[in-house]
């Protein structure tokens, strides 16, 4: 998948988290997959996405 497609999908997933909070866990998993795709392409995550990833991990761990 091209970089722009991944970035667009991340943006859509973030919007879905706002619009459909009941699907939050599924959306979080999809975001993690997109972050992994970026890394697999050899691209570093921007600082804001690294922070988001850390917040997702912290929130997920707190709820488990």
mmCIF file of the N, C-alpha and C atoms, coordinates in Angstrom:
data_MODEL
# 
_entry.id   MODEL 
# 
loop_
_atom_site.group_PDB 
_atom_site.id 
_atom_site.type_symbol 
_atom_site.label_atom_id 
_atom_site.label_alt_id 
_atom_site.label_comp_id 
_atom_site.label_asym_id 
_atom_site.label_entity_id 
_atom_site.label_seq_id 
_atom_site.pdbx_PDB_ins_code 
_atom_site.Cartn_x 
_atom_site.Cartn_y 
_atom_site.Cartn_z 
_atom_site.occupancy 
_atom_site.B_iso_or_equiv 
_atom_site.pdbx_formal_charge 
_atom_site.auth_seq_id 
_atom_site.auth_comp_id 
_atom_site.auth_asym_id 
_atom_site.auth_atom_id 
_atom_site.pdbx_PDB_model_num 
ATOM 1   N N  . UNK A 1 1  ? 0.852   -1.170 0.000  1.00 0.00 ? 1  UNK A N  1 
ATOM 2   C CA . UNK A 1 1  ? 0.000   0.000  0.000  1.00 0.00 ? 1  UNK A CA 1 
ATOM 3   C C  . UNK A 1 1  ? 0.898   1.234  0.000  1.00 0.00 ? 1  UNK A C  1 
ATOM 4   N N  . UNK A 1 2  ? 0.539   2.221  -0.768 1.00 0.00 ? 2  UNK A N  1 
ATOM 5   C CA . UNK A 1 2  ? 1.328   3.436  -0.880 1.00 0.00 ? 2  UNK A CA 1 
ATOM 6   C C  . UNK A 1 2  ? 1.211   4.280  0.390  1.00 0.00 ? 2  UNK A C  1 
ATOM 7   N N  . UNK A 1 3  ? 2.248   5.048  0.631  1.00 0.00 ? 3  UNK A N  1 
ATOM 8   C CA . UNK A 1 3  ? 2.303   5.888  1.829  1.00 0.00 ? 3  UNK A CA 1 
ATOM 9   C C  . UNK A 1 3  ? 1.067   6.773  1.955  1.00 0.00 ? 3  UNK A C  1 
ATOM 10  N N  . UNK A 1 4  ? 0.686   7.423  0.882  1.00 0.00 ? 4  UNK A N  1 
ATOM 11  C CA . UNK A 1 4  ? -0.474  8.323  0.946  1.00 0.00 ? 4  UNK A CA 1 
ATOM 12  C C  . UNK A 1 4  ? -1.755  7.569  1.296  1.00 0.00 ? 4  UNK A C  1 
ATOM 13  N N  . UNK A 1 5  ? -1.884  6.346  0.817  1.00 0.00 ? 5  UNK A N  1 
ATOM 14  C CA . UNK A 1 5  ? -3.055  5.535  1.155  1.00 0.00 ? 5  UNK A CA 1 
ATOM 15  C C  . UNK A 1 5  ? -3.073  5.204  2.643  1.00 0.00 ? 5  UNK A C  1 
ATOM 16  N N  . UNK A 1 6  ? -1.921  4.866  3.186  1.00 0.00 ? 6  UNK A N  1 
ATOM 17  C CA . UNK A 1 6  ? -1.829  4.538  4.611  1.00 0.00 ? 6  UNK A CA 1 
ATOM 18  C C  . UNK A 1 6  ? -2.172  5.764  5.446  1.00 0.00 ? 6  UNK A C  1 
ATOM 19  N N  . UNK A 1 7  ? -1.613  6.905  5.080  1.00 0.00 ? 7  UNK A N  1 
ATOM 20  C CA . UNK A 1 7  ? -1.894  8.137  5.817  1.00 0.00 ? 7  UNK A CA 1 
ATOM 21  C C  . UNK A 1 7  ? -3.375  8.495  5.742  1.00 0.00 ? 7  UNK A C  1 
ATOM 22  N N  . UNK A 1 8  ? -3.981  8.313  4.582  1.00 0.00 ? 8  UNK A N  1 
ATOM 23  C CA . UNK A 1 8  ? -5.407  8.604  4.430  1.00 0.00 ? 8  UNK A CA 1 
ATOM 24  C C  . UNK A 1 8  ? -6.237  7.660  5.292  1.00 0.00 ? 8  UNK A C  1 
ATOM 25  N N  . UNK A 1 9  ? -5.864  6.392  5.327  1.00 0.00 ? 9  UNK A N  1 
ATOM 26  C CA . UNK A 1 9  ? -6.603  5.416  6.134  1.00 0.00 ? 9  UNK A CA 1 
ATOM 27  C C  . UNK A 1 9  ? -6.471  5.723  7.624  1.00 0.00 ? 9  UNK A C  1 
ATOM 28  N N  . UNK A 1 10 ? -5.284  6.139  8.057  1.00 0.00 ? 10 UNK A N  1 
ATOM 29  C CA . UNK A 1 10 ? -5.095  6.527  9.459  1.00 0.00 ? 10 UNK A CA 1 
ATOM 30  C C  . UNK A 1 10 ? -6.022  7.687  9.797  1.00 0.00 ? 10 UNK A C  1 
ATOM 31  N N  . UNK A 1 11 ? -6.092  8.657  8.920  1.00 0.00 ? 11 UNK A N  1 
ATOM 32  C CA . UNK A 1 11 ? -6.970  9.805  9.134  1.00 0.00 ? 11 UNK A CA 1 
ATOM 33  C C  . UNK A 1 11 ? -8.431  9.366  9.251  1.00 0.00 ? 11 UNK A C  1 
ATOM 34  N N  . UNK A 1 12 ? -8.854  8.480  8.371  1.00 0.00 ? 12 UNK A N  1 
ATOM 35  C CA . UNK A 1 12 ? -10.232 7.976  8.429  1.00 0.00 ? 12 UNK A CA 1 
ATOM 36  C C  . UNK A 1 12 ? -10.499 7.205  9.720  1.00 0.00 ? 12 UNK A C  1 
ATOM 37  N N  . UNK A 1 13 ? -9.532  6.410  10.144 1.00 0.00 ? 13 UNK A N  1 
ATOM 38  C CA . UNK A 1 13 ? -9.699  5.646  11.381 1.00 0.00 ? 13 UNK A CA 1 
ATOM 39  C C  . UNK A 1 13 ? -9.828  6.570  12.587 1.00 0.00 ? 13 UNK A C  1 
ATOM 40  N N  . UNK A 1 14 ? -9.046  7.631  12.610 1.00 0.00 ? 14 UNK A N  1 
ATOM 41  C CA . UNK A 1 14 ? -9.141  8.586  13.717 1.00 0.00 ? 14 UNK A CA 1 
ATOM 42  C C  . UNK A 1 14 ? -10.515 9.243  13.739 1.00 0.00 ? 14 UNK A C  1 
ATOM 43  N N  . UNK A 1 15 ? -11.039 9.561  12.570 1.00 0.00 ? 15 UNK A N  1 
ATOM 44  C CA . UNK A 1 15 ? -12.370 10.152 12.499 1.00 0.00 ? 15 UNK A CA 1 
ATOM 45  C C  . UNK A 1 15 ? -13.427 9.148  12.959 1.00 0.00 ? 15 UNK A C  1 
ATOM 46  N N  . UNK A 1 16 ? -13.249 7.886  12.607 1.00 0.00 ? 16 UNK A N  1 
ATOM 47  C CA . UNK A 1 16 ? -14.181 6.844  13.045 1.00 0.00 ? 16 UNK A CA 1 
ATOM 48  C C  . UNK A 1 16 ? -14.187 6.714  14.563 1.00 0.00 ? 16 UNK A C  1 
ATOM 49  N N  . UNK A 1 17 ? -13.026 6.887  15.199 1.00 0.00 ? 17 UNK A N  1 
ATOM 50  C CA . UNK A 1 17 ? -12.957 6.801  16.662 1.00 0.00 ? 17 UNK A CA 1 
ATOM 51  C C  . UNK A 1 17 ? -13.837 7.865  17.299 1.00 0.00 ? 17 UNK A C  1 
ATOM 52  N N  . UNK A 1 18 ? -13.896 9.028  16.667 1.00 0.00 ? 18 UNK A N  1 
ATOM 53  C CA . UNK A 1 18 ? -14.724 10.117 17.180 1.00 0.00 ? 18 UNK A CA 1 
ATOM 54  C C  . UNK A 1 18 ? -16.202 9.824  16.917 1.00 0.00 ? 18 UNK A C  1 
ATOM 55  N N  . UNK A 1 19 ? -16.499 9.384  15.704 1.00 0.00 ? 19 UNK A N  1 
ATOM 56  C CA . UNK A 1 19 ? -17.889 9.184  15.295 1.00 0.00 ? 19 UNK A CA 1 
ATOM 57  C C  . UNK A 1 19 ? -18.504 7.887  15.805 1.00 0.00 ? 19 UNK A C  1 
ATOM 58  N N  . UNK A 1 20 ? -17.685 6.874  16.050 1.00 0.00 ? 20 UNK A N  1 
ATOM 59  C CA . UNK A 1 20 ? -18.197 5.569  16.464 1.00 0.00 ? 20 UNK A CA 1 
ATOM 60  C C  . UNK A 1 20 ? -17.411 5.043  17.666 1.00 0.00 ? 20 UNK A C  1 
ATOM 61  N N  . UNK A 1 21 ? -17.535 5.685  18.810 1.00 0.00 ? 21 UNK A N  1 
ATOM 62  C CA . UNK A 1 21 ? -16.739 5.267  19.974 1.00 0.00 ? 21 UNK A CA 1 
ATOM 63  C C  . UNK A 1 21 ? -17.016 3.831  20.411 1.00 0.00 ? 21 UNK A C  1 
ATOM 64  N N  . UNK A 1 22 ? -18.162 3.282  20.040 1.00 0.00 ? 22 UNK A N  1 
ATOM 65  C CA . UNK A 1 22 ? -18.458 1.896  20.423 1.00 0.00 ? 22 UNK A CA 1 
ATOM 66  C C  . UNK A 1 22 ? -17.543 0.900  19.715 1.00 0.00 ? 22 UNK A C  1 
ATOM 67  N N  . UNK A 1 23 ? -16.915 1.305  18.625 1.00 0.00 ? 23 UNK A N  1 
ATOM 68  C CA . UNK A 1 23 ? -15.994 0.444  17.873 1.00 0.00 ? 23 UNK A CA 1 
ATOM 69  C C  . UNK A 1 23 ? -14.532 0.763  18.177 1.00 0.00 ? 23 UNK A C  1 
ATOM 70  N N  . UNK A 1 24 ? -14.277 1.422  19.280 1.00 0.00 ? 24 UNK A N  1 
ATOM 71  C CA . UNK A 1 24 ? -12.940 1.925  19.591 1.00 0.00 ? 24 UNK A CA 1 
ATOM 72  C C  . UNK A 1 24 ? -11.858 0.843  19.569 1.00 0.00 ? 24 UNK A C  1 
ATOM 73  N N  . UNK A 1 25 ? -12.110 -0.305 20.155 1.00 0.00 ? 25 UNK A N  1 
ATOM 74  C CA . UNK A 1 25 ? -11.068 -1.344 20.222 1.00 0.00 ? 25 UNK A CA 1 
ATOM 75  C C  . UNK A 1 25 ? -10.704 -1.864 18.832 1.00 0.00 ? 25 UNK A C  1 
ATOM 76  N N  . UNK A 1 26 ? -11.696 -2.076 18.000 1.00 0.00 ? 26 UNK A N  1 
ATOM 77  C CA . UNK A 1 26 ? -11.434 -2.533 16.629 1.00 0.00 ? 26 UNK A CA 1 
ATOM 78  C C  . UNK A 1 26 ? -10.640 -1.476 15.861 1.00 0.00 ? 26 UNK A C  1 
ATOM 79  N N  . UNK A 1 27 ? -11.002 -0.235 16.031 1.00 0.00 ? 27 UNK A N  1 
ATOM 80  C CA . UNK A 1 27 ? -10.306 0.854  15.342 1.00 0.00 ? 27 UNK A CA 1 
ATOM 81  C C  . UNK A 1 27 ? -8.872  0.964  15.843 1.00 0.00 ? 27 UNK A C  1 
ATOM 82  N N  . UNK A 1 28 ? -8.665  0.786  17.143 1.00 0.00 ? 28 UNK A N  1 
ATOM 83  C CA . UNK A 1 28 ? -7.305  0.818  17.688 1.00 0.00 ? 28 UNK A CA 1 
ATOM 84  C C  . UNK A 1 28 ? -6.442  -0.263 17.054 1.00 0.00 ? 28 UNK A C  1 
ATOM 85  N N  . UNK A 1 29 ? -6.993  -1.445 16.882 1.00 0.00 ? 29 UNK A N  1 
ATOM 86  C CA . UNK A 1 29 ? -6.237  -2.531 16.253 1.00 0.00 ? 29 UNK A CA 1 
ATOM 87  C C  . UNK A 1 29 ? -5.888  -2.183 14.811 1.00 0.00 ? 29 UNK A C  1 
ATOM 88  N N  . UNK A 1 30 ? -6.825  -1.587 14.111 1.00 0.00 ? 30 UNK A N  1 
ATOM 89  C CA . UNK A 1 30 ? -6.566  -1.191 12.727 1.00 0.00 ? 30 UNK A CA 1 
ATOM 90  C C  . UNK A 1 30 ? -5.487  -0.108 12.663 1.00 0.00 ? 30 UNK A C  1 
ATOM 91  N N  . UNK A 1 31 ? -5.507  0.812  13.625 1.00 0.00 ? 31 UNK A N  1 
ATOM 92  C CA . UNK A 1 31 ? -4.461  1.842  13.674 1.00 0.00 ? 31 UNK A CA 1 
ATOM 93  C C  . UNK A 1 31 ? -3.094  1.209  13.903 1.00 0.00 ? 31 UNK A C  1 
ATOM 94  N N  . UNK A 1 32 ? -3.029  0.257  14.820 1.00 0.00 ? 32 UNK A N  1 
ATOM 95  C CA . UNK A 1 32 ? -1.753  -0.427 15.072 1.00 0.00 ? 32 UNK A CA 1 
ATOM 96  C C  . UNK A 1 32 ? -1.239  -1.116 13.808 1.00 0.00 ? 32 UNK A C  1 
ATOM 97  N N  . UNK A 1 33 ? -2.146  -1.706 13.048 1.00 0.00 ? 33 UNK A N  1 
ATOM 98  C CA . UNK A 1 33 ? -1.752  -2.346 11.789 1.00 0.00 ? 33 UNK A CA 1 
ATOM 99  C C  . UNK A 1 33 ? -1.168  -1.323 10.816 1.00 0.00 ? 33 UNK A C  1 
ATOM 100 N N  . UNK A 1 34 ? -1.782  -0.151 10.734 1.00 0.00 ? 34 UNK A N  1 
ATOM 101 C CA . UNK A 1 34 ? -1.290  0.893  9.825  1.00 0.00 ? 34 UNK A CA 1 
ATOM 102 C C  . UNK A 1 34 ? 0.074   1.401  10.282 1.00 0.00 ? 34 UNK A C  1 
ATOM 103 N N  . UNK A 1 35 ? 0.257   1.539  11.592 1.00 0.00 ? 35 UNK A N  1 
ATOM 104 C CA . UNK A 1 35 ? 1.566   1.962  12.101 1.00 0.00 ? 35 UNK A CA 1 
ATOM 105 C C  . UNK A 1 35 ? 2.622   0.926  11.718 1.00 0.00 ? 35 UNK A C  1 
ATOM 106 N N  . UNK A 1 36 ? 2.266   -0.341 11.830 1.00 0.00 ? 36 UNK A N  1 
ATOM 107 C CA . UNK A 1 36 ? 3.197   -1.414 11.461 1.00 0.00 ? 36 UNK A CA 1 
ATOM 108 C C  . UNK A 1 36 ? 3.514   -1.382 9.972  1.00 0.00 ? 36 UNK A C  1 
ATOM 109 N N  . UNK A 1 37 ? 2.522   -1.071 9.158  1.00 0.00 ? 37 UNK A N  1 
ATOM 110 C CA . UNK A 1 37 ? 2.747   -0.976 7.715  1.00 0.00 ? 37 UNK A CA 1 
ATOM 111 C C  . UNK A 1 37 ? 3.748   0.131  7.398  1.00 0.00 ? 37 UNK A C  1 
ATOM 112 N N  . UNK A 1 38 ? 3.609   1.267  8.077  1.00 0.00 ? 38 UNK A N  1 
ATOM 113 C CA . UNK A 1 38 ? 4.560   2.362  7.858  1.00 0.00 ? 38 UNK A CA 1 
ATOM 114 C C  . UNK A 1 38 ? 5.972   1.927  8.219  1.00 0.00 ? 38 UNK A C  1 
ATOM 115 N N  . UNK A 1 39 ? 6.089   1.252  9.354  1.00 0.00 ? 39 UNK A N  1 
ATOM 116 C CA . UNK A 1 39 ? 7.415   0.782  9.777  1.00 0.00 ? 39 UNK A CA 1 
ATOM 117 C C  . UNK A 1 39 ? 7.969   -0.257 8.800  1.00 0.00 ? 39 UNK A C  1 
ATOM 118 N N  . UNK A 1 40 ? 7.098   -1.112 8.283  1.00 0.00 ? 40 UNK A N  1 
ATOM 119 C CA . UNK A 1 40 ? 7.534   -2.135 7.329  1.00 0.00 ? 40 UNK A CA 1 
ATOM 120 C C  . UNK A 1 40 ? 8.062   -1.505 6.043  1.00 0.00 ? 40 UNK A C  1 
ATOM 121 N N  . UNK A 1 41 ? 7.562   -0.331 5.715  1.00 0.00 ? 41 UNK A N  1 
ATOM 122 C CA . UNK A 1 41 ? 8.050   0.394  4.545  1.00 0.00 ? 41 UNK A CA 1 
ATOM 123 C C  . UNK A 1 41 ? 9.367   1.110  4.842  1.00 0.00 ? 41 UNK A C  1 
ATOM 124 N N  . UNK A 1 42 ? 9.825   0.994  6.097  1.00 0.00 ? 42 UNK A N  1 
ATOM 125 C CA . UNK A 1 42 ? 11.067  1.650  6.484  1.00 0.00 ? 42 UNK A CA 1 
ATOM 126 C C  . UNK A 1 42 ? 10.889  3.115  6.814  1.00 0.00 ? 42 UNK A C  1 
ATOM 127 N N  . UNK A 1 43 ? 9.646   3.508  7.061  1.00 0.00 ? 43 UNK A N  1 
ATOM 128 C CA . UNK A 1 43 ? 9.351   4.908  7.352  1.00 0.00 ? 43 UNK A CA 1 
ATOM 129 C C  . UNK A 1 43 ? 9.179   5.098  8.855  1.00 0.00 ? 43 UNK A C  1 
ATOM 130 N N  . UNK A 1 44 ? 9.784   6.128  9.398  1.00 0.00 ? 44 UNK A N  1 
ATOM 131 C CA . UNK A 1 44 ? 9.577   6.405  10.821 1.00 0.00 ? 44 UNK A CA 1 
ATOM 132 C C  . UNK A 1 44 ? 8.192   7.010  11.029 1.00 0.00 ? 44 UNK A C  1 
ATOM 133 N N  . UNK A 1 45 ? 7.613   6.722  12.175 1.00 0.00 ? 45 UNK A N  1 
ATOM 134 C CA . UNK A 1 45 ? 6.336   7.344  12.504 1.00 0.00 ? 45 UNK A CA 1 
ATOM 135 C C  . UNK A 1 45 ? 6.583   8.781  12.934 1.00 0.00 ? 45 UNK A C  1 
ATOM 136 N N  . UNK A 1 46 ? 5.755   9.711  12.480 1.00 0.00 ? 46 UNK A N  1 
ATOM 137 C CA . UNK A 1 46 ? 5.861   11.086 12.970 1.00 0.00 ? 46 UNK A CA 1 
ATOM 138 C C  . UNK A 1 46 ? 5.612   11.115 14.482 1.00 0.00 ? 46 UNK A C  1 
ATOM 139 N N  . UNK A 1 47 ? 6.142   12.117 15.133 1.00 0.00 ? 47 UNK A N  1 
ATOM 140 C CA . UNK A 1 47 ? 6.054   12.217 16.596 1.00 0.00 ? 47 UNK A CA 1 
ATOM 141 C C  . UNK A 1 47 ? 4.615   12.156 17.099 1.00 0.00 ? 47 UNK A C  1 
ATOM 142 N N  . UNK A 1 48 ? 3.685   12.793 16.389 1.00 0.00 ? 48 UNK A N  1 
ATOM 143 C CA . UNK A 1 48 ? 2.301   12.779 16.861 1.00 0.00 ? 48 UNK A CA 1 
ATOM 144 C C  . UNK A 1 48 ? 1.690   11.379 16.795 1.00 0.00 ? 48 UNK A C  1 
ATOM 145 N N  . UNK A 1 49 ? 2.097   10.585 15.804 1.00 0.00 ? 49 UNK A N  1 
ATOM 146 C CA . UNK A 1 49 ? 1.588   9.216  15.727 1.00 0.00 ? 49 UNK A CA 1 
ATOM 147 C C  . UNK A 1 49 ? 2.254   8.317  16.761 1.00 0.00 ? 49 UNK A C  1 
ATOM 148 N N  . UNK A 1 50 ? 3.516   8.578  17.071 1.00 0.00 ? 50 UNK A N  1 
ATOM 149 C CA . UNK A 1 50 ? 4.192   7.832  18.142 1.00 0.00 ? 50 UNK A CA 1 
ATOM 150 C C  . UNK A 1 50 ? 3.478   8.101  19.463 1.00 0.00 ? 50 UNK A C  1 
ATOM 151 N N  . UNK A 1 51 ? 3.152   9.364  19.705 1.00 0.00 ? 51 UNK A N  1 
ATOM 152 C CA . UNK A 1 51 ? 2.436   9.724  20.934 1.00 0.00 ? 51 UNK A CA 1 
ATOM 153 C C  . UNK A 1 51 ? 1.060   9.054  20.966 1.00 0.00 ? 51 UNK A C  1 
ATOM 154 N N  . UNK A 1 52 ? 0.359   9.070  19.838 1.00 0.00 ? 52 UNK A N  1 
ATOM 155 C CA . UNK A 1 52 ? -0.945  8.417  19.769 1.00 0.00 ? 52 UNK A CA 1 
ATOM 156 C C  . UNK A 1 52 ? -0.813  6.925  20.044 1.00 0.00 ? 52 UNK A C  1 
ATOM 157 N N  . UNK A 1 53 ? 0.177   6.295  19.451 1.00 0.00 ? 53 UNK A N  1 
ATOM 158 C CA . UNK A 1 53 ? 0.398   4.865  19.660 1.00 0.00 ? 53 UNK A CA 1 
ATOM 159 C C  . UNK A 1 53 ? 0.636   4.573  21.145 1.00 0.00 ? 53 UNK A C  1 
ATOM 160 N N  . UNK A 1 54 ? 1.439   5.398  21.801 1.00 0.00 ? 54 UNK A N  1 
ATOM 161 C CA . UNK A 1 54 ? 1.717   5.211  23.227 1.00 0.00 ? 54 UNK A CA 1 
ATOM 162 C C  . UNK A 1 54 ? 0.454   5.398  24.061 1.00 0.00 ? 54 UNK A C  1 
ATOM 163 N N  . UNK A 1 55 ? -0.358  6.379  23.693 1.00 0.00 ? 55 UNK A N  1 
ATOM 164 C CA . UNK A 1 55 ? -1.600  6.619  24.427 1.00 0.00 ? 55 UNK A CA 1 
ATOM 165 C C  . UNK A 1 55 ? -2.583  5.467  24.231 1.00 0.00 ? 55 UNK A C  1 
ATOM 166 N N  . UNK A 1 56 ? -2.625  4.922  23.008 1.00 0.00 ? 56 UNK A N  1 
ATOM 167 C CA . UNK A 1 56 ? -3.489  3.769  22.758 1.00 0.00 ? 56 UNK A CA 1 
ATOM 168 C C  . UNK A 1 56 ? -3.046  2.578  23.591 1.00 0.00 ? 56 UNK A C  1 
ATOM 169 N N  . UNK A 1 57 ? -1.739  2.348  23.647 1.00 0.00 ? 57 UNK A N  1 
ATOM 170 C CA . UNK A 1 57 ? -1.205  1.236  24.440 1.00 0.00 ? 57 UNK A CA 1 
ATOM 171 C C  . UNK A 1 57 ? -1.517  1.425  25.915 1.00 0.00 ? 57 UNK A C  1 
ATOM 172 N N  . UNK A 1 58 ? -1.347  2.635  26.420 1.00 0.00 ? 58 UNK A N  1 
ATOM 173 C CA . UNK A 1 58 ? -1.614  2.916  27.831 1.00 0.00 ? 58 UNK A CA 1 
ATOM 174 C C  . UNK A 1 58 ? -3.098  2.738  28.140 1.00 0.00 ? 58 UNK A C  1 
ATOM 175 N N  . UNK A 1 59 ? -3.957  3.216  27.262 1.00 0.00 ? 59 UNK A N  1 
ATOM 176 C CA . UNK A 1 59 ? -5.396  3.087  27.461 1.00 0.00 ? 59 UNK A CA 1 
ATOM 177 C C  . UNK A 1 59 ? -5.859  1.658  27.369 1.00 0.00 ? 59 UNK A C  1 
ATOM 178 N N  . UNK A 1 60 ? -5.314  0.909  26.432 1.00 0.00 ? 60 UNK A N  1 
ATOM 179 C CA . UNK A 1 60 ? -5.685  -0.485 26.243 1.00 0.00 ? 60 UNK A CA 1 
ATOM 180 C C  . UNK A 1 60 ? -5.260  -1.305 27.449 1.00 0.00 ? 60 UNK A C  1 
ATOM 181 N N  . UNK A 1 61 ? -4.066  -1.038 27.960 1.00 0.00 ? 61 UNK A N  1 
ATOM 182 C CA . UNK A 1 61 ? -3.566  -1.759 29.127 1.00 0.00 ? 61 UNK A CA 1 
ATOM 183 C C  . UNK A 1 61 ? -4.380  -1.461 30.371 1.00 0.00 ? 61 UNK A C  1 
ATOM 184 N N  . UNK A 1 62 ? -4.865  -0.238 30.497 1.00 0.00 ? 62 UNK A N  1 
ATOM 185 C CA . UNK A 1 62 ? -5.643  0.158  31.659 1.00 0.00 ? 62 UNK A CA 1 
ATOM 186 C C  . UNK A 1 62 ? -7.017  -0.503 31.666 1.00 0.00 ? 62 UNK A C  1 
ATOM 187 N N  . UNK A 1 63 ? -7.547  -0.793 30.461 1.00 0.00 ? 63 UNK A N  1 
ATOM 188 C CA . UNK A 1 63 ? -8.880  -1.372 30.370 1.00 0.00 ? 63 UNK A CA 1 
ATOM 189 C C  . UNK A 1 63 ? -8.865  -2.890 30.442 1.00 0.00 ? 63 UNK A C  1 
ATOM 190 N N  . UNK A 1 64 ? -7.725  -3.492 30.207 1.00 0.00 ? 64 UNK A N  1 
ATOM 191 C CA . UNK A 1 64 ? -7.662  -4.962 30.158 1.00 0.00 ? 64 UNK A CA 1 
ATOM 192 C C  . UNK A 1 64 ? -7.752  -5.581 31.529 1.00 0.00 ? 64 UNK A C  1 
# 
